[in-house]
Amino acid sequence: MSLEQDIKQEKFPDEHEKVVINILFTASWLYNRNAARLKAYDITPEQYNVLRILRGSHPRALMLADVTSRMIDKSSNATRLVEKLRQKNLLRRDICENNRRQVDIVITASGLDLLKNIDQEAATWLESLRVISEDEARELNRILDKLRD
């Protein structure tokens, strides 16, 4: 379905404004689809992002600032996300032995297991996005990178 049909708007001032609206609309669409699949695991996309960051550094601990700097949504409240995940036993916060003011964050075995379960169905979810070819995906990535430069 075209953007015009999706948001019921026939005209845009120019193609650049249309592309901005199209990116924002598509980002929201992808976010909602991702949130729906993660709901079965009782986590949000932001919590999933934190867990993936921690898995990427595992077994090395990260400080909160490190986690925040790697997040997709920089405006997310990382402190709150970490606390929610700690309450679910998906990560732990440890006081650093060398610096008592520093808190180290480490993914737990339960967190790794949860990500493993999500990974098993990720291929199915990504398959639904393969309506564009590998070359089109590469070109779209190039254009989006260029836009952020």
N, CA, C and O of each residue as an XYZ file, in Angstrom:
596
protein
N       0.855     -1.173      0.000
C       0.000      0.000      0.000
C       0.901      1.236      0.000
O       1.940      1.250      0.659
N       0.508      2.250     -0.726
C       1.312      3.470     -0.811
C       1.156      4.310      0.451
O       0.182      4.164      1.190
N       2.116      5.180      0.687
C       2.049      6.092      1.824
C       0.786      6.941      1.742
O       0.117      7.177      2.748
N       0.470      7.392      0.543
C      -0.725      8.219      0.359
C      -1.984      7.495      0.838
O      -2.843      8.094      1.486
N      -2.089      6.206      0.517
C      -3.241      5.422      0.957
C      -3.206      5.176      2.463
O      -4.230      5.266      3.141
N      -2.013      4.865      2.979
C      -1.890      4.556      4.405
C      -2.270      5.722      5.302
O      -2.946      5.535      6.313
N      -1.838      6.925      4.937
C      -2.122      8.063      5.813
C      -3.215      8.973      5.246
O      -3.513     10.031      5.800
N      -3.805      8.534      4.125
C      -4.924      9.262      3.508
C      -4.573     10.721      3.233
O      -5.288     11.646      3.617
N      -3.441     10.886      2.552
C      -2.983     12.206      2.122
C      -2.559     12.095      0.675
O      -1.701     11.282      0.331
N      -3.156     12.908     -0.170
C      -2.906     12.790     -1.605
C      -1.652     13.506     -2.077
O      -0.971     13.023     -2.982
N      -1.333     14.660     -1.476
C      -0.217     15.462     -1.961
C       0.748     15.801     -0.832
O       0.375     15.898      0.337
N       1.990     15.975     -1.230
C       3.043     16.423     -0.331
C       3.709     17.631     -0.984
O       3.762     17.712     -2.211
N       4.212     18.560     -0.196
C       4.849     19.750     -0.786
C       5.980     19.404     -1.753
O       6.143     20.056     -2.784
N       6.773     18.359     -1.410
C       7.824     17.889     -2.310
C       8.255     16.483     -1.891
O       7.821     15.972     -0.859
N       9.098     15.879     -2.691
C       9.527     14.504     -2.437
C      10.350     14.374     -1.156
O      10.300     13.333     -0.502
N      11.105     15.409     -0.786
C      11.901     15.330      0.438
C      11.010     15.283      1.680
O      11.283     14.533      2.617
N       9.942     16.089      1.682
C       9.018     16.037      2.822
C       8.305     14.691      2.853
O       8.070     14.125      3.920
N       7.967     14.187      1.674
C       7.307     12.884      1.608
C       8.222     11.788      2.150
O       7.754     10.895      2.857
N       9.514     11.837      1.832
C      10.429     10.801      2.303
C      10.565     10.852      3.828
O      10.672      9.808      4.473
N      10.561     12.046      4.405
C      10.630     12.160      5.864
C       9.403     11.509      6.491
O       9.530     10.723      7.429
N       8.232     11.825      5.986
C       6.998     11.243      6.519
C       6.979      9.732      6.288
O       6.535      8.975      7.151
N       7.457      9.299      5.133
C       7.497      7.880      4.816
C       8.434      7.130      5.770
O       8.095      6.040      6.229
N       9.599      7.696      6.071
C      10.539      7.062      7.000
C       9.921      6.992      8.392
O       9.975      5.946      9.039
N       9.335      8.092      8.860
C       8.714      8.103     10.187
C       7.564      7.109     10.275
O       7.438      6.388     11.264
N       6.723      7.069      9.239
C       5.589      6.141      9.214
C       6.086      4.696      9.200
O       5.563      3.850      9.925
N       7.092      4.416      8.375
C       7.631      3.061      8.267
C       8.331      2.646      9.551
O       8.228      1.492      9.966
N       9.044      3.573     10.184
C       9.696      3.266     11.463
C       8.656      2.895     12.511
O       8.856      1.957     13.282
N       7.558      3.620     12.541
C       6.485      3.319     13.489
C       5.865      1.958     13.181
O       5.576      1.182     14.091
N       5.667      1.681     11.923
C       5.102      0.395     11.486
C       6.013     -0.759     11.910
O       5.541     -1.761     12.449
N       7.316     -0.618     11.666
C       8.274     -1.654     12.064
C       8.330     -1.805     13.581
O       8.372     -2.923     14.094
N       8.330     -0.682     14.299
C       8.363     -0.718     15.759
C       7.160     -1.504     16.293
O       7.316     -2.363     17.161
N       5.981     -1.215     15.783
C       4.767     -1.884     16.256
C       4.777     -3.377     15.941
O       4.329     -4.179     16.761
N       5.274     -3.758     14.786
C       5.386     -5.185     14.451
C       6.383     -5.879     15.367
O       6.144     -6.994     15.830
N       7.505     -5.209     15.626
C       8.521     -5.759     16.513
C       7.977     -5.879     17.941
O       8.203     -6.889     18.606
N       7.269     -4.864     18.406
C       6.684     -4.881     19.750
C       5.689     -6.031     19.890
O       5.635     -6.689     20.929
N       4.908     -6.268     18.850
C       3.916     -7.344     18.894
C       4.585     -8.711     19.010
O       4.107     -9.569     19.751
N       5.674     -8.922     18.293
C       6.351    -10.229     18.383
C       7.053    -10.403     19.718
O       7.129    -11.521     20.228
N       7.566     -9.328     20.296
C       8.280     -9.420     21.572
C       7.333     -9.514     22.759
O       7.740     -9.924     23.846
N       6.080     -9.139     22.561
C       5.090     -9.196     23.642
C       4.957    -10.618     24.192
O       4.739    -10.812     25.388
N       5.087    -11.592     23.322
C       4.995    -12.995     23.747
C       6.109    -13.354     24.737
O       5.979    -14.312     25.498
N       7.187    -12.595     24.727
C       8.321    -12.840     25.624
C       8.313    -11.882     26.817
O       9.237    -11.887     27.631
N       7.284    -11.077     26.911
C       7.099    -10.129     28.011
C       8.233     -9.103     28.109
O       8.655     -8.729     29.203
N       8.716     -8.657     26.948
C       9.690     -7.568     26.922
C       9.315     -6.570     25.829
O       8.593     -6.900     24.887
N       9.813     -5.363     25.971
C       9.584     -4.308     24.987
C      10.752     -4.275     24.001
O      11.805     -4.853     24.270
N      10.572     -3.603     22.861
C      11.707     -3.464     21.934
C      12.915     -2.780     22.586
O      14.055     -3.128     22.279
N      12.683     -1.825     23.468
C      13.784     -1.137     24.139
C      14.527     -2.085     25.078
O      15.755     -2.051     25.150
N      13.782     -2.935     25.800
C      14.409     -3.929     26.676
C      15.190     -4.950     25.847
O      16.286     -5.363     26.228
N      14.624     -5.345     24.725
C      15.296     -6.269     23.810
C      16.612     -5.667     23.333
O      17.628     -6.359     23.265
N      16.594     -4.387     23.007
C      17.794     -3.694     22.559
C      18.875     -3.734     23.644
O      20.040     -3.988     23.338
N      18.511     -3.489     24.893
C      19.464     -3.534     26.002
C      20.038     -4.944     26.144
O      21.247     -5.106     26.310
N      19.190     -5.952     26.081
C      19.667     -7.341     26.208
C      20.631     -7.700     25.078
O      21.643     -8.360     25.315
N      20.328     -7.274     23.866
C      21.215     -7.567     22.733
C      22.562     -6.870     22.896
O      23.602     -7.435     22.558
N      22.542     -5.655     23.410
C      23.791     -4.929     23.668
C      24.636     -5.688     24.686
O      25.841     -5.865     24.506
N      23.984     -6.134     25.759
C      24.707     -6.863     26.806
C      25.215     -8.211     26.303
O      26.309     -8.640     26.668
N      24.424     -8.874     25.471
C      24.887    -10.150     24.900
C      26.113     -9.908     24.022
O      27.037    -10.721     23.996
N      26.115     -8.797     23.310
C      27.248     -8.484     22.439
C      28.546     -8.256     23.187
O      29.625     -8.459     22.631
N      28.458     -7.839     24.432
C      29.668     -7.604     25.218
C      29.979     -8.763     26.166
O      31.044     -8.797     26.783
N      29.054     -9.706     26.280
C      29.185    -10.827     27.217
C      30.460    -11.609     26.962
O      30.757    -11.895     25.802
N      31.225    -11.970     27.970
C      30.932    -11.884     29.403
C      31.380    -10.567     30.049
O      31.228    -10.392     31.258
N      31.925     -9.648     29.260
C      32.385     -8.370     29.805
C      31.194     -7.518     30.226
O      30.211     -7.410     29.493
N      31.282     -6.923     31.393
C      30.233     -6.045     31.900
C      30.312     -4.690     31.212
O      31.365     -4.294     30.712
N      29.188     -3.988     31.193
C      29.138     -2.625     30.661
C      28.611     -1.684     31.729
O      27.822     -2.075     32.589
N      29.055     -0.447     31.661
C      28.474      0.581     32.513
C      27.220      1.106     31.818
O      27.052      0.924     30.612
N      26.346      1.751     32.575
C      25.099      2.274     32.023
C      25.360      3.218     30.851
O      24.636      3.181     29.856
N      26.372      4.051     30.955
C      26.688      4.992     29.873
C      27.051      4.254     28.589
O      26.720      4.707     27.494
N      27.737      3.111     28.726
C      28.084      2.305     27.548
C      26.834      1.747     26.887
O      26.712      1.764     25.663
N      25.911      1.256     27.695
C      24.653      0.713     27.179
C      23.889      1.827     26.463
O      23.427      1.648     25.336
N      23.762      2.968     27.123
C      23.013      4.095     26.556
C      23.593      4.537     25.220
O      22.848      4.825     24.283
N      24.911      4.590     25.130
C      25.548      5.068     23.896
C      25.323      4.123     22.719
O      25.442      4.534     21.564
N      25.001      2.864     23.000
C      24.801      1.872     21.936
C      23.328      1.655     21.587
O      23.015      0.921     20.650
N      22.432      2.286     22.329
C      21.000      2.047     22.114
C      20.508      2.671     20.817
O      21.033      3.692     20.370
N      19.503      2.056     20.219
C      18.882      2.585     19.013
C      18.157      3.886     19.338
O      18.326      4.885     18.639
N      17.352      3.876     20.395
C      16.606      5.062     20.809
C      17.356      5.703     21.972
O      17.244      5.258     23.115
N      18.117      6.747     21.673
C      18.950      7.396     22.688
C      18.125      8.092     23.766
O      18.641      8.396     24.841
N      16.843      8.346     23.485
C      16.012      9.032     24.466
C      15.354      8.066     25.458
O      14.666      8.502     26.381
N      15.560      6.773     25.274
C      14.999      5.799     26.211
C      15.634      5.982     27.582
O      16.801      6.357     27.690
N      14.873      5.720     28.610
C      15.374      5.816     29.979
C      16.091      4.506     30.310
O      15.470      3.543     30.761
N      17.388      4.484     30.083
C      18.163      3.261     30.257
C      18.147      2.774     31.707
O      18.128      1.569     31.958
N      18.154      3.700     32.648
C      18.121      3.308     34.066
C      16.863      2.507     34.364
O      16.927      1.462     35.012
N      15.730      2.988     33.897
C      14.452      2.305     34.120
C      14.428      0.961     33.392
O      13.950     -0.030     33.944
N      14.938      0.916     32.164
C      14.961     -0.332     31.400
C      15.816     -1.388     32.104
O      15.420     -2.548     32.215
N      16.977     -0.978     32.571
C      17.868     -1.906     33.269
C      17.197     -2.431     34.534
O      17.286     -3.620     34.839
N      16.533     -1.555     35.263
C      15.863     -1.991     36.496
C      14.749     -2.990     36.191
O      14.611     -3.992     36.893
N      13.957     -2.731     35.158
C      12.885     -3.684     34.782
C      13.475     -5.048     34.417
O      12.947     -6.087     34.814
N      14.567     -5.035     33.663
C      15.210     -6.290     33.268
C      15.848     -6.995     34.463
O      15.882     -8.225     34.510
N      16.355     -6.223     35.428
C      16.912     -6.806     36.651
C      15.803     -7.499     37.433
O      15.996     -8.599     37.949
N      14.642     -6.856     37.521
C      13.509     -7.442     38.243
C      13.047     -8.747     37.593
O      12.505     -9.620     38.271
N      13.258     -8.881     36.294
C      12.894    -10.103     35.572
C      14.028    -11.128     35.579
O      13.917    -12.186     34.959
N      15.123    -10.810     36.284
C      16.293    -11.682     36.383
C      16.956    -11.920     35.027
O      17.528    -12.984     34.795
N      16.882    -10.938     34.135
C      17.487    -11.069     32.814
C      18.864    -10.408     32.757
O      19.630    -10.627     31.818
N      19.165     -9.603     33.765
C      20.492     -9.024     33.911
C      20.743     -8.764     35.389
O      19.831     -8.822     36.214
N      22.000     -8.477     35.701
C      22.311     -8.092     37.082
C      23.185     -6.847     37.068
O      23.905     -6.563     36.110
N      23.088     -6.121     38.169
C      23.911     -4.931     38.370
C      24.854     -5.225     39.529
O      24.422     -5.588     40.623
N      26.130     -5.066     39.275
C      27.140     -5.339     40.298
C      27.939     -4.069     40.560
O      28.280     -3.332     39.634
N      28.231     -3.824     41.828
C      29.114     -2.717     42.183
C      30.527     -3.097     41.761
O      31.005     -4.187     42.077
N      31.185     -2.203     41.051
C      32.551     -2.449     40.579
C      33.502     -2.488     41.771
O      33.448     -1.625     42.648
N      34.368     -3.490     41.794
C      35.313     -3.635     42.903
C      36.327     -2.495     42.943
O      36.743     -2.077     44.023
N      36.729     -1.989     41.777
C      37.753     -0.942     41.696
C      37.206      0.459     41.918
O      37.944      1.361     42.315
N      35.914      0.644     41.665
C      35.303      1.970     41.786
C      33.895      1.779     42.334
O      32.983      1.412     41.593
N      33.718      2.022     43.605
C      32.433      1.760     44.283
C      31.286      2.588     43.716
O      30.122      2.255     43.942
N      31.586      3.662     42.982
C      30.521      4.480     42.391
C      30.062      3.925     41.044
O      29.036      4.349     40.511
N      30.805      2.998     40.508
C      30.491      2.419     39.199
C      29.651      1.160     39.357
O      29.928      0.314     40.207
N      28.620      1.051     38.526
C      27.778     -0.140     38.515
C      28.004     -0.863     37.193
O      27.842     -0.279     36.122
N      28.377     -2.127     37.276
C      28.571     -2.961     36.091
C      27.285     -3.721     35.799
O      26.645     -4.245     36.711
N      26.913     -3.779     34.540
C      25.685     -4.452     34.121
C      26.065     -5.654     33.262
O      26.828     -5.535     32.303
N      25.515     -6.817     33.628
C      25.855     -8.077     32.957
C      24.568     -8.843     32.679
O      23.680     -8.913     33.528
N      24.477     -9.412     31.487
C      23.319    -10.251     31.155
C      23.434    -11.569     31.929
O      24.534    -12.089     32.113
N      22.304    -12.101     32.378
C      22.297    -13.373     33.112
C      22.070    -14.535     32.145
O      21.786    -14.336     30.964
N      22.201    -15.737     32.670
C      21.910    -16.938     31.869
C      20.459    -16.913     31.394
O      20.165    -17.322     30.271
N      19.554    -16.434     32.245
C      18.139    -16.324     31.846
C      17.974    -15.348     30.688
O      17.184    -15.591     29.775
N      18.713    -14.252     30.722
C      18.663    -13.283     29.637
C      19.190    -13.869     28.339
O      18.614    -13.653     27.273
N      20.286    -14.612     28.432
C      20.843    -15.269     27.243
C      19.876    -16.309     26.688
O      19.720    -16.429     25.473
N      19.227    -17.060     27.572
C      18.246    -18.060     27.138
C      17.063    -17.394     26.443
O      16.586    -17.880     25.417
N      16.596    -16.291     26.998
C      15.475    -15.571     26.376
C      15.855    -15.116     24.970
O      15.077    -15.289     24.031
N      17.044    -14.538     24.819
C      17.477    -14.103     23.493
C      17.609    -15.280     22.531
O      17.307    -15.148     21.345
N      18.054    -16.418     23.031
C      18.172    -17.610     22.185
C      16.786    -18.027     21.668
O      16.639    -18.399     20.503
N      15.776    -17.962     22.542
C      14.407    -18.292     22.130
C      13.885    -17.297     21.094
O      13.248    -17.689     20.116
N      14.151    -16.030     21.308
C      13.712    -15.007     20.350
C      14.432    -15.209     19.021
O      13.823    -15.079     17.960
N      15.721    -15.526     19.072
C      16.509    -15.752     17.852
C      15.922    -16.884     17.007
O      15.963    -16.829     15.778
N      15.382    -17.898     17.660
C      14.854    -19.049     16.927
C      13.675    -18.674     16.040
O      13.464    -19.297     15.000
N      12.908    -17.670     16.433
C      11.788    -17.267     15.588
C      12.084    -16.007     14.787
O      11.245    -15.558     14.006
N      13.269    -15.433     14.972
C      13.619    -14.194     14.270
C      13.638    -14.381     12.757
O      13.247    -13.476     12.019
N      14.082    -15.525     12.294
C      14.146    -15.774     10.852
C      12.762    -15.682     10.219
O      12.609    -15.156      9.117
N      11.768    -16.192     10.915
C      10.396    -16.125     10.410
C       9.936    -14.674     10.324
O       9.319    -14.267      9.339
N      10.239    -13.899     11.358
C       9.845    -12.495     11.367
C      10.563    -11.733     10.259
O       9.942    -10.939      9.552
N      11.855    -11.965     10.102
C      12.615    -11.264      9.059
C      12.172    -11.677      7.662
O      12.246    -10.885      6.723
N      11.715    -12.905      7.526
C      11.241    -13.381      6.218
C      10.095    -12.511      5.704
O       9.980    -12.270      4.502
N       9.259    -12.049      6.610
C       8.135    -11.191      6.201
C       8.607     -9.842      5.673
O       7.841     -9.124      5.031
N       9.871     -9.492      5.940
C      10.415     -8.215      5.459
C      11.204     -8.374      4.165
O      11.743     -7.404      3.634
N      11.267     -9.587      3.672
C      12.055     -9.848      2.464
C      11.269     -9.578      1.179
O      11.485    -10.238      0.163
N      10.380     -8.630      1.230
C       9.670     -8.217      0.020
C      10.568     -7.334     -0.842
O      10.249     -7.047     -1.996
N      11.692     -6.909     -0.270
C      12.696     -6.207     -1.060
C      13.890     -7.140     -1.228
O      14.173     -7.968     -0.363
N      14.579     -6.993     -2.345
C      15.719     -7.872     -2.639
C      16.927     -7.477     -1.789
O      16.946     -6.426     -1.148
N      17.926     -8.346     -1.806
C      19.185     -8.063     -1.101
C      19.813     -6.781     -1.639
O      20.309     -5.960     -0.868
N      19.791     -6.608     -2.960
C      20.351     -5.390     -3.559
C      19.556     -4.154     -3.143
O      20.138     -3.104     -2.869
N      18.230     -4.274     -3.096
C      17.402     -3.143     -2.658
C      17.663     -2.808     -1.193
O      17.704     -1.637     -0.816
N      17.839     -3.835     -0.374
C      18.138     -3.606      1.042
C      19.489     -2.907      1.192
O      19.631     -1.986      1.997
N      20.467     -3.342      0.423
C      21.793     -2.718      0.461
C      21.696     -1.245      0.044
O      22.295     -0.376      0.677
N      20.947     -0.975     -1.011
C      20.775      0.407     -1.492
C      20.017      1.259     -0.479
O      20.367      2.418     -0.256
N      18.992      0.696      0.128
C      18.240      1.422      1.150
C      19.143      1.745      2.340
O      19.099      2.855      2.871
N      19.955      0.785      2.758
C      20.911      1.042      3.838
C      21.888      2.151      3.463
O      22.200      3.012      4.286
N      22.360      2.130      2.253
C      23.296      3.172      1.778
C      22.629      4.543      1.828
O      23.225      5.514      2.295
N      21.401      4.616      1.351
C      20.693      5.896      1.323
C      20.410      6.398      2.750
O      20.573      7.585      3.034
N      19.990      5.504      3.631
C      19.712      5.913      5.011
C      20.992      6.361      5.720
O      20.975      7.329      6.480
N      22.099      5.662      5.473
C      23.385      6.088      6.044
C      23.762      7.472      5.517
O      24.226      8.327      6.272
N      23.560      7.684      4.218
C      23.886      8.988      3.602
C      23.030     10.092      4.220
O      23.515     11.198      4.460
N      21.777      9.794      4.473
C      20.871     10.791      5.054
C      21.353     11.221      6.446
O      21.227     12.390      6.808
N      21.903     10.285      7.223
C      22.367     10.602      8.585
C      23.743     11.245      8.608
O      24.127     11.814      9.630
N      24.498     11.177      7.522
C      25.855     11.774      7.492
C      25.835     13.274      7.576
O      26.890     13.908      7.562
